[in-house]
């Protein structure tokens, strides 16, 4: 059981404190409720750009990394379609250093043309390296655009196209910061060997006078219900052909989310999964095959992806995959299969409660979902899933008429 105290500052900043006296460390985690889903379609990649900008210095701190390292700590961040999360891990005695750093960039991030130009170059090179020059680098661009037609999930976190970052204006970047990187759109979580009263005083000292933002958030369009199969074929200079099947699934808060999560592990979550065992080991059709879920706040995707052996055509590969999907409908998942995956997931939950940084990130995320106490219900949620739940979901999910099929084939030279 992870215990915590939750409260809000007058400027709207949500604070969660978890005391763990067994650790000499403390994690200061700041989650901003902004990801690529909050971007407009003509200005994408901004949330990811800000992940870089926030390390570029603030009014009183020209270099973010030096103070945290001198305090014996480390810091990092990640951005996805729904959130941007910054975390600092350092000795508990140096807690105030992290609070000073995080508050200064929340209050007065250095946003001038020079800082923007520097970080734009970094992000542009990252875009080229990961999405243009890397084999399979644009898969998420292609698959997202195929599976979504209205929702901002139709572009990946790095952005829809390179030009949006290249053409990003300082005025637009400042407006994005003023809208989303404010205390009333953030969750501050502190986990570790802390004294509650003195920690609260430090939080008030460093964050209490930061003004709240207007939060005039962009309205996010609902995705239309898919009623027909979608297909696309791309030819790229890649070492082997690949296939991607994406099926619409419910949002992160849906009661069946954990059922889809467990199903993805049973079907393609490792060497003992059905797809890996039946199609890769037993039939030698693929060099790699698996399944996973996107896990997004709004309605997401259940994805099967695979790399084909050279002698296998995409038609044959698809036929074999669909045979397995039909088989799992006819041959219900056994209690043994289900329990094996449950055991793995429960072990992951238990291990996640050992590390103060993981606890901080998870507390922030569950608070973002609406209730941090859900962190203590994970094991119960996993244990309650039945084979009947899986059979119901399998029959709803694997329908060719709601599948988005991407064939990613070798370019003929």
N, C-alpha and C positions, 0 to 999 in steps of 0.2 A: 504494500500500500504506500503510495507516494502522497505524503501530506504537504500542503502548501497553504499559504495565505494569499488571498486575492483582494485587491482594492484598486481604486482609481484616483488619480490626481485631478485637481480642478480643471486642468487643461484637457482632460479626456484620456490621458495615457493610462493604459491598463497595466497593472503591476502584479506579478506573481512571484512569491518568495518561497523557496524550498530549502530548508536547513538540513545539511548532511554533514555531521561532525566527524564522520569517518574519513573524510577526504581533506587533504591539505589545500585543495584547489577550490576555485570558484569559477563558474561560468556566468558571464553577462551576455544574454542573448536578446537581440532586438529584432522582432518580426514586423515588417511593414506589410500591410494588406494590399499589396500591389504586385502584379505579375504581368505577363504578356496579355492576359485576358482583359486587362484594363486599358490597353492601347487602342488607338483608332487605326483603321486599316491603312491610312496613308502615312502614319508615323509609328512604325513598328520597331521593336528592338530597344525601346527606351528603358524598360525596366532592367534589362541586361546591361545597357550602357551605364545606368546608375549604380549597378553593382561595382563597376570600375571607378566611376566618379567619386563614390563615397570613400574611396581609399586615396583620393588625390589631394587631400588636405582640406582644412577648414580655416576659419578666420584666425584662430589662435594656435592651430596645429598644422604646420606646413607639411609634415610627413607623419602619416598615421602609424606606420609600422615601427618607427624608432622608439617611441615612448612605451608601447606595449612590450617590445622585446627587452628594453632596459628594465622593465618591471618583471622580467622572467616569464613573460607570457607569449601567446600567439593568438592570431586572429584570422578569420576567413569569412567567407560568405557564399551563398548560393541563391540563384534565382530560378524559378520555374514559371509555369503558366499562371499560378495563383498567388504566389508570395515571393517576397525577397527577405532573406534571413541573414543577419550578421551575428557572429558569435566570437567571444573573446574568452580564452582560458588562461588563467594566471594564478599565482599564489594568493590565497585568501587575504593575506595582509595587504595586498596591493589592489584590492577591489576598487578603490576610489579612482585609480588611474583609468580603468576601463569605463567607469561612469562618466568621467571627464571627457574622454575621447568620444564616446557615443553621443553624449549630450551636445558637444560642440558641433559635430557634423549634422545632427538633427536640427540644431538651432541656426547655424550659419555656415553651411557648406560653401566651400570656395567654388563659385560658379562664374568663371570669367571665360573669355574667348580662348585664352592660352590653355587653361585646364581642359576645356571641352575639346580643343584640337588634339591635345595629347592623347586623351582617352578614346577619341574617335579613331585615331590611327591604330590604337591597340585593338579595338573591337573590330575594325575593318580587316585587320590582319587575321584575327581569330575567325571571322566569318569566312575568309578565303581559305584558311587552313582546314577548318572543320567541315565546311559546307560546300565548297567548290572544288578544292584540289584533292580532298581525301576520298578514296573509294567509298561508295555508299553514303557520302556526306550529305547529299540532298534528299535522302529517303524520307526524313520527317517533313521536309517541305512538300514533297509529292503526296505522301500518305495523308498528312493533315488536310491538305487542300482537297483531296478526294473524299475524305470521310466527313468533313464539315463544309457547309455552304454559307452559313450565316454567322456562326459564333466565332469569336477571336481565337479559339483553339485551332482555326484553320491555318495559322502560321506558328512555327516553333518559337521558342523563347528568344533565340538569337535574332529573330526578325524575319519578315516576309521576303525582303530583298535588300541587297547591299546598299542600294541608293538611299534608302530611308535613313541610314546612319550617316552616309556621306553628306546628305543634304540637311542633316539636323541643325536647326538654327538655335542660337543661344536663348532667344526669347521662348521658343517652344520647350526647351529643356528646363528653363526656369519655371515655366508654367506647370510642367509635369511634377517638378519637385514640390512646388507650393501646394499642389493638390493632394499629393499622396504621402510625402515624407514628413508628416506632421504628427505630434504626439497623440492626437485623437484618432489616428489611423495606425497606431503602433501598439505592440505588446512587448513589454519589458519583463524578462524572466531572469531571476538570479538564483542559481543553485550552488550549494556548496557549504563550506564551513563559515557561516556568517552569523553575526549577532543581529537579531531582527530589528531591535530599536535603532541601533546605530546605522544599519543599512537603510532603514526608512528615512532617517535624517539626511543621509547622503543623497538618496534619490530625490528628496524634496529640494535639496541644495542645488543639484545639477540639472534637474528636469522641471522643477516646479514652475519656473517663470518662462518657459518656452511657450510662445503663443500657439493656440490651437489653429488649425487650418479650416477652410470653408467646406472641404470635402464635397465639392460639386462634382460628384463622380460621373464618369461617362456611363450612359445606359448600355448594358450588355444585351445584345439581341439573343433571343432564344433560337436554338437550333431546330430546324424543321425535322419532322419525323421522317426517317428514311423508309421508302416504300418500294424501292427497286434496286436491284444490284448495280453497283458502280464498278467500272473496270478502267484500268489505265496501264499502258505498257511504255516503259522507258528503256532506252538503249544507252548504256554508259560504258566507259573503259574500265571494267571491273574484272577481278580474277575469276569470279564464278557468278552464275545467275542466282537471283534471290527472288523469293515470293513473300508477300505480306498480305495477310487477311485481317481486316479490322471489322469488328462487330460492335454496334452501339450498346452501351451498358449504362446502368444508373449512376447518379452522382455519388460523391463521397459520403454524404450523410444518409443515403438510402439504407434501409434495413437489410437489404440483400447484398450490400457491398462486400461484406466479408465472405459471402458464399462465392461470389465471382473471384475473389482473391484466392480462396482455397482451390477452386476449380482450375485456375490458371496454373497452380503448382502441381495439381494432379495430372493435368494434361501435358504441360510442358515446362515444369519447373526444375529440371535437372536430369541426371543420367538414369534415374529410376522412373521417370515420368512416362506416360503412355506413348506420346509422340516420339520421344527419344528412343525408347526401348523397341517399339514396334516398327518404326520407319527408318531409323538410323542404324541401330544395331542388328535387328533381325532381317531387314530388307536392303540395307546399304544403299539408300536413295539420296541421302543428304550428308553434307559434311557438318551441318549444325542445324538444330531445330529446337524451338521453344515457344512458350507463350507467356504473356504477362498482361497486366492491366495498366492503364495510364494513371489511374488513381486521382483524377482531377475533381476539383470542387463541384463543377457542373458536370452534366452527363459526359461520360468518358468513353474509352474504347477498350475492348478486349482484343488483344493482338496476337496473332500467330505469325512468327517469321522463321524463315529457313534459308539456308544456302544449299544449292543443288550441286550434286556431283556432275561432272562435265557430260557424261553420257545420258543423263536424265533430262527429258524435256519438261517444260513447265506444265504442259497438259497432263503428262503422266504424274508429275508431282502433285498437282491439284487433285487429280482423281484419287490418289492414295490418301491425301490429307482428309478429303471429304468422306472417304470410306471410314477413317478413324472417328470422325465427328459423328457419323451416323451410328457407328458401333457403340459409342459411349451413350447414345440414346437408348439403344436396344439392350446393352449389357450394363446395367446400373453399377455405379461405383460401389465397391465393397466397403464394409466397415473397416477392414484392415487398411485399405488404401487411404480412406479418410483419416483414420487415427494417426497414421504415419505422418501425414502433412500437418495435422493438428499439433503433433508433438514438436515438429520443427518450428512452427510458428510460435508456440508457447515458449520454447527455449529462447527464441529471438527476443520475445517480450521480456523474459526474465533477465537476460544478459543486458538488455537496454537500460534496465533499472540500476545497473551497477555504476555506470559512467555518468558523472555530473553533467557533462556536455550533452550527452544524448537525452538525459532527462529534461534539460532546459529546452532543447529543441522540440521535444515531443510535447512538453507542457504548453509551449507557445503555439504549436500547431493545433492541438486540441482546443485551446482557447479560441484560436482563429475559427475553428469549425463551430464554435458556439458554447462549448462547455469543457473546461480543462479537466473536470472530474472523469471524463471518458477515458482518460489515460489509465484509470484503475479498473476499467471494465473490459479491457482487451481480452484477457484470458477467458472470462465468462462468455464473451461474444463468440470467441473461437469454439469453445466447448459446446455451445448450443446448436451449432450447425449440424444438420442430419443428412443422411444419404437421400432422404426424400427432398430436402431443400435443393441439393445438387441436381437431382433428376429434373425437378421443376425448371431450374434455371437453364440446364442443358437444352431442354426442349424449346425454351423460349429464345435462346441465344443463337444457336447454330442453324440459321435460316439463310439460304442463298439469296433471298430477296432483300435482306438487310446487310449484306456483306459488301465491303469495299475491298476490291482485289487489285493489288499493285504487282505487276510483273516487271521485275527489274533485271533486264537481260544484258548480255554482253554486246557491246557495240561491234558491229562487223566492220573491219578495216579493209 
